[in-house]
Amino acid sequence: MNKVIITDMYWHNIYLTLSLQGDAIKDCHFYVTDLKKVYPLEQPVDNKLTINMVNINETKLLDNGKWYFYYEKDHEKYYLSITAACGYKLEQLDKLYRYGQECYAYAINFQISDMAVLQKKATQTPLVIHGDEEDLILCAFTTYMKRNDHPNRKDVRLESKSFKQGCRKVAFILTKAAIRGIFAVLSSCRKKDGKHVLFMSETRTPIGGNLKAIDDRMKERGLDKTFKISYSFSKTLQQSKFKTFFTWSRLLWLIAKQDYIFVDDYVPIFKTITLSSKTKLIQAWHAGVGFKSVGYSRFGKAGSPLPKDSCHRKYDYALVGSKGLIPVYEEVFGIDRSHFLATGLPRLDNYLDEERINAYKKEVLSGFPGIKRS
């Protein structure tokens, strides 16, 4: 059977219209579901499915959740997927409806899901809907929202699905507060002398990439005799939250002593503690260009950082490959462009060093004399 697919989407006030393509669309029946509840939709007219988003299921809006569109034909159910071209415009279709003296809002966001995710959910629901692995399944996130009068605080009750989870979150918050307080004391006890440098990562071991290039260059220049260089490399992002706190407890005194700290990836400890104004935190990002969506370029999506509470906002300086990349990383890190240093990537310096180039050539030719040009 030739599948029915969404080729375009657009809004007119509260009406969402899906342009459909496929065979015998008039013989299909369309629905929206969160894989538990199912609501029927109106029949398409001229291959266009128009949905009144404030009048689904007898004058109701869709509840908080993730909703999928599907159609039924010949007693079989199939997910509605979208074309790649339509997928690129999804971010332009997000809607935010304010009401109640603008104290409340109803948000509708669109994203793409895939069959691998939906197949995991299939074991939890009797609803069987078919789809292919290569399909770009349309998913609508609907959320009732209210104004937060304390944007710097997290609402434990809102984020907890059970009493036990709430208790764990409270313990987590108290532990973070204790770490923050201990670090403040340690930091105030340590007088900065401008001679302590720390290279650190919470995502990889051992030192490598841009950090190793900077470290090597400092030693080549004899700066290791002027500065006390320390190292801390671990994989705390692969640990449980509470094990991470024990790792951090050993880091607090080390970090408190530093005048300059170099990192090359996401380092969550700086989300918890506040460095001294005399300590400079420098981000030497491991990626050469902005080829994936991270940091605040994911704001509003799954895995989004909090509006204010993010370690990315703590950087005093960030190294980028060129001036043209500053707008890319300005979006990612959420810091002003004046904090970016367009130095190029430290790890690429070897490619510009004539002595190293000639030494590598000599080494290769000695091992493979047959490739030497006549």
C-alpha positions as CSV (number, residue, x, y, z in Angstrom):
1,M,0.0,0.0,0.0
2,N,1.2,3.5,-0.8
3,K,1.5,5.2,2.6
4,V,-0.2,8.5,3.4
5,I,2.4,11.1,4.3
6,I,2.4,14.8,5.4
7,T,4.0,17.0,2.9
8,D,3.2,20.4,4.5
9,M,1.9,21.9,7.7
10,Y,0.6,25.4,8.5
11,W,-1.5,27.3,11.0
12,H,-4.5,29.7,10.7
13,N,-5.2,30.9,14.3
14,I,-6.3,27.8,16.1
15,Y,-6.6,25.6,13.0
16,L,-3.7,23.3,12.1
17,T,-3.8,22.0,8.5
18,L,-1.8,19.0,7.3
19,S,-1.4,18.6,3.6
20,L,-1.5,14.9,2.8
21,Q,-0.2,12.8,-0.1
22,G,-1.0,9.1,-0.8
23,D,-3.5,6.8,-2.5
24,A,-7.2,6.6,-1.5
25,I,-7.0,9.2,1.3
26,K,-10.7,9.5,1.3
27,D,-10.9,5.9,2.4
28,C,-8.8,6.5,5.5
29,H,-9.9,7.6,9.0
30,F,-7.6,9.8,11.0
31,Y,-6.9,10.0,14.7
32,V,-4.6,11.6,17.3
33,T,-3.3,9.5,20.3
34,D,-0.9,9.6,23.2
35,L,-0.8,5.8,22.9
36,K,-3.4,5.6,25.7
37,K,-6.3,7.9,24.7
38,V,-7.5,8.1,21.1
39,Y,-9.5,11.0,19.6
40,P,-11.0,10.9,16.1
41,L,-10.3,13.7,13.7
42,E,-12.4,15.2,10.8
43,Q,-12.1,13.7,7.4
44,P,-9.7,15.5,5.0
45,V,-11.0,17.8,2.3
46,D,-9.0,18.0,-1.0
47,N,-6.2,16.0,0.7
48,K,-6.0,18.5,3.6
49,L,-6.6,17.5,7.2
50,T,-7.7,20.5,9.2
51,I,-7.7,20.2,13.0
52,N,-9.3,22.7,15.4
53,M,-6.7,22.4,18.3
54,V,-9.1,23.9,20.9
55,N,-12.0,21.6,20.0
56,I,-10.8,18.1,20.1
57,N,-13.0,15.5,21.7
58,E,-16.0,17.6,22.5
59,T,-14.6,21.1,23.2
60,K,-11.4,19.9,24.9
61,L,-7.8,20.6,24.2
62,L,-5.2,17.9,24.2
63,D,-3.9,17.1,27.7
64,N,-0.2,17.4,28.7
65,G,1.7,14.8,26.8
66,K,3.2,13.6,23.5
67,W,0.7,13.0,20.7
68,Y,0.9,11.1,17.5
69,F,-1.2,11.3,14.4
70,Y,-2.3,8.1,12.6
71,Y,-4.7,6.8,10.1
72,E,-6.7,3.6,9.8
73,K,-7.3,1.8,6.5
74,D,-8.5,-1.8,5.9
75,H,-8.6,-2.3,9.7
76,E,-4.9,-1.5,10.0
77,K,-3.3,1.5,11.7
78,Y,-0.4,3.5,10.4
79,Y,1.5,6.4,11.8
80,L,1.4,9.7,9.9
81,S,5.0,10.6,8.9
82,I,6.3,13.7,7.3
83,T,8.7,14.5,4.4
84,A,12.2,15.7,5.2
85,A,11.3,19.1,3.7
86,C,8.4,19.4,6.0
87,G,10.6,18.3,8.9
88,Y,12.9,21.3,8.4
89,K,10.1,23.8,9.1
90,L,8.8,22.2,12.3
91,E,10.5,24.8,14.5
92,Q,8.6,27.5,12.8
93,L,5.3,25.9,13.7
94,D,5.6,25.9,17.5
95,K,2.7,27.8,19.1
96,L,2.2,29.5,22.5
97,Y,-1.3,30.6,23.4
98,R,-1.4,32.9,26.4
99,Y,-4.6,33.4,28.5
100,G,-5.8,34.3,32.0
101,Q,-4.2,37.8,32.1
102,E,-1.1,36.2,30.5
103,C,-0.5,34.2,33.7
104,Y,-1.0,30.9,31.8
105,A,-0.2,29.5,28.4
106,Y,-0.9,26.5,26.3
107,A,2.2,25.4,24.3
108,I,2.3,23.2,21.3
109,N,5.7,22.0,20.0
110,F,6.4,19.7,17.1
111,Q,9.3,17.2,16.9
112,I,10.2,14.1,15.0
113,S,10.1,10.7,16.7
114,D,11.2,7.4,15.3
115,M,10.0,3.8,15.3
116,A,12.8,2.7,17.7
117,V,11.3,4.9,20.4
118,L,7.7,4.0,19.6
119,Q,8.4,0.3,19.6
120,K,9.7,0.5,23.2
121,K,6.4,2.2,24.2
122,A,4.4,-0.4,22.2
123,T,5.0,-2.9,25.0
124,Q,3.1,-0.6,27.4
125,T,0.0,-0.1,25.3
126,P,-2.5,-2.4,23.5
127,L,-2.7,0.1,20.6
128,V,-0.8,-1.4,17.6
129,I,0.2,1.2,15.0
130,H,2.5,0.3,12.1
131,G,5.4,2.2,10.7
132,D,8.8,1.8,9.0
133,E,12.2,2.5,10.6
134,E,13.0,5.2,8.1
135,D,9.7,7.1,8.7
136,L,9.9,10.6,10.3
137,I,7.0,10.3,12.7
138,L,5.3,13.5,13.6
139,C,5.0,14.1,17.4
140,A,3.2,17.0,19.0
141,F,4.1,18.0,22.6
142,T,1.3,19.8,24.4
143,T,1.8,21.5,27.7
144,Y,-0.3,23.7,30.0
145,M,2.0,26.2,31.6
146,K,1.8,28.9,34.3
147,R,4.0,31.9,35.2
148,N,6.9,31.1,37.4
149,D,7.4,33.9,40.0
150,H,10.7,32.3,41.1
151,P,12.5,31.4,37.9
152,N,15.8,30.6,39.7
153,R,14.1,27.8,41.7
154,K,13.1,24.4,40.6
155,D,9.7,23.0,41.6
156,V,10.3,19.6,43.2
157,R,6.6,18.8,43.3
158,L,6.1,19.6,39.6
159,E,9.1,17.5,38.5
160,S,8.4,14.5,40.8
161,K,6.1,11.7,39.6
162,S,6.0,10.0,43.1
163,F,6.8,10.7,46.7
164,K,9.9,8.7,46.6
165,Q,11.2,10.6,43.6
166,G,10.4,13.8,45.3
167,C,12.4,12.8,48.4
168,R,15.4,11.9,46.1
169,K,15.2,15.3,44.5
170,V,15.1,17.1,47.8
171,A,18.1,15.2,49.0
172,F,19.8,16.0,45.6
173,I,19.1,19.8,46.1
174,L,20.3,19.7,49.7
175,T,23.5,18.0,48.7
176,K,24.1,20.5,46.0
177,A,23.6,23.3,48.5
178,A,26.1,21.7,50.9
179,I,28.7,21.4,48.1
180,R,28.1,25.0,47.1
181,G,28.5,26.2,50.7
182,I,31.7,24.1,51.3
183,F,33.2,25.4,48.1
184,A,32.4,29.0,49.0
185,V,34.4,28.5,52.3
186,L,37.3,26.8,50.6
187,S,37.5,29.4,47.9
188,S,37.5,32.3,50.4
189,C,40.4,30.6,52.3
190,R,42.6,30.3,49.2
191,K,44.3,33.5,48.1
192,K,44.9,33.6,44.4
193,D,48.5,34.2,43.2
194,G,48.0,33.9,39.5
195,K,50.2,30.8,39.2
196,H,47.8,27.8,39.4
197,V,46.4,26.2,36.2
198,L,44.0,23.2,36.1
199,F,43.2,21.1,33.0
200,M,40.0,19.1,33.6
201,S,37.2,17.2,32.1
202,E,34.2,15.3,33.4
203,T,33.5,13.4,30.1
204,R,36.8,11.8,29.1
205,T,40.1,10.3,30.3
206,P,43.0,10.9,29.9
207,I,44.0,14.4,28.7
208,G,43.7,14.9,24.9
209,G,42.7,17.1,22.0
210,N,42.8,20.9,22.6
211,L,43.7,20.6,26.3
212,K,46.7,18.4,25.6
213,A,47.8,20.8,22.8
214,I,47.7,23.7,25.3
215,D,49.4,21.7,28.0
216,D,52.2,20.6,25.6
217,R,52.7,24.2,24.4
218,M,53.0,25.5,27.9
219,K,55.7,23.0,28.7
220,E,57.5,23.7,25.5
221,R,57.7,27.3,26.5
222,G,58.9,26.4,30.0
223,L,55.7,27.8,31.6
224,D,55.4,24.7,33.8
225,K,58.2,26.2,35.8
226,T,56.2,29.4,36.4
227,F,52.8,27.8,36.9
228,K,51.7,24.9,39.0
229,I,49.8,22.7,36.6
230,S,47.2,20.3,37.9
231,Y,45.0,17.7,36.1
232,S,41.6,16.2,36.8
233,F,40.0,13.8,34.3
234,S,37.0,11.6,35.1
235,K,33.7,10.4,33.6
236,T,31.2,11.7,36.1
237,L,28.5,11.9,33.5
238,Q,28.5,8.1,33.4
239,Q,28.1,7.9,37.2
240,S,25.0,8.1,39.4
241,K,24.2,11.6,40.7
242,F,25.1,10.7,44.3
243,K,28.4,9.0,43.3
244,T,29.2,12.1,41.3
245,F,28.9,14.2,44.5
246,F,31.6,12.1,46.1
247,T,33.8,12.7,43.1
248,W,33.1,16.4,43.3
249,S,33.9,16.5,47.0
250,R,37.5,15.5,46.2
251,L,37.6,18.2,43.5
252,L,36.5,21.2,45.6
253,W,39.8,22.0,47.2
254,L,41.7,21.5,43.9
255,I,39.3,23.8,42.0
256,A,39.4,26.4,44.8
257,K,43.1,26.8,44.4
258,Q,43.1,27.6,40.7
259,D,43.6,30.9,38.9
260,Y,43.0,29.4,35.4
261,I,40.8,26.4,34.6
262,F,40.8,24.9,31.0
263,V,37.9,22.6,30.0
264,D,37.0,21.2,26.6
265,D,33.4,19.9,27.1
266,Y,30.3,20.2,29.3
267,V,31.5,20.3,32.9
268,P,28.4,20.1,35.3
269,I,30.3,20.9,38.5
270,F,30.4,24.5,37.5
271,K,26.6,24.5,37.3
272,T,26.7,23.8,41.1
273,I,29.5,26.0,42.4
274,T,30.4,29.7,41.8
275,L,34.0,30.4,41.1
276,S,35.9,33.3,42.5
277,S,35.9,36.4,40.3
278,K,39.7,36.1,40.2
279,T,39.5,32.6,38.7
280,K,39.2,32.4,34.9
281,L,37.3,29.5,33.3
282,I,38.3,28.9,29.7
283,Q,36.3,26.6,27.4
284,A,38.5,25.1,24.6
285,W,35.6,23.2,23.0
286,H,36.6,19.8,21.5
287,A,34.6,20.2,18.3
288,G,35.9,22.1,15.4
289,V,32.6,23.5,14.2
290,G,29.0,23.6,15.3
291,F,27.9,20.4,13.6
292,K,25.5,19.2,16.3
293,S,22.8,20.8,18.5
294,V,24.1,21.3,22.0
295,G,23.8,23.8,24.9
296,Y,21.3,26.7,24.2
297,S,20.9,25.7,20.6
298,R,18.7,23.0,22.2
299,F,16.7,25.5,24.3
300,G,13.1,24.3,24.5
301,K,13.9,20.8,23.3
302,A,14.6,17.5,25.0
303,G,17.8,17.9,27.1
304,S,17.5,21.7,27.1
305,P,19.6,23.6,29.7
306,L,17.8,25.6,32.3
307,P,17.3,29.3,31.3
308,K,19.8,30.7,33.8
309,D,21.4,27.7,35.7
310,S,23.9,26.3,33.2
311,C,27.6,25.7,33.4
312,H,27.9,27.1,29.9
313,R,27.1,30.6,31.1
314,K,30.1,30.5,33.5
315,Y,32.8,30.7,30.9
316,D,35.0,33.8,31.1
317,Y,36.5,32.9,27.7
318,A,35.8,30.4,24.9
319,L,38.1,29.5,22.1
320,V,36.7,29.2,18.6
321,G,38.3,28.3,15.3
322,S,37.5,31.6,13.5
323,K,35.5,34.8,13.9
324,G,32.8,33.3,11.6
325,L,32.1,30.7,14.2
326,I,31.5,33.2,17.1
327,P,27.7,33.5,16.3
328,V,27.4,29.7,16.3
329,Y,29.0,29.2,19.8
330,E,27.3,32.4,21.1
331,E,24.1,30.5,20.6
332,V,25.4,27.3,22.1
333,F,27.0,28.8,25.3
334,G,24.7,31.7,26.0
335,I,27.5,34.1,26.7
336,D,28.3,37.5,25.0
337,R,30.4,37.4,21.9
338,S,33.0,39.6,23.7
339,H,34.0,36.5,25.6
340,F,35.1,34.6,22.5
341,L,38.7,34.3,21.4
342,A,39.1,33.4,17.7
343,T,42.5,31.7,18.1
344,G,41.9,28.7,16.0
345,L,42.0,25.2,17.4
346,P,45.1,24.5,19.5
347,R,45.3,20.9,18.4
348,L,45.7,22.0,14.8
349,D,48.9,24.0,15.5
350,N,51.0,20.9,14.5
351,Y,49.7,21.1,11.0
352,L,51.2,24.6,10.6
353,D,54.6,23.8,12.2
354,E,57.2,23.3,9.4
355,E,59.7,21.5,11.7
356,R,57.1,19.0,12.7
357,I,55.8,18.5,9.2
358,N,59.4,17.8,7.9
359,A,60.0,15.5,10.9
360,Y,56.8,13.5,10.1
361,K,57.7,13.3,6.4
362,K,61.2,12.0,7.3
363,E,59.8,9.4,9.7
364,V,57.2,8.2,7.1
365,L,59.7,8.0,4.3
366,S,62.2,6.1,6.4
367,G,59.5,3.5,7.1
368,F,58.1,3.4,3.6
369,P,60.9,4.3,1.2
370,G,58.9,3.1,-1.8
371,I,56.6,6.1,-1.7
372,K,59.4,8.6,-2.1
373,R,59.0,10.6,-5.3
374,S,61.7,10.1,-7.9
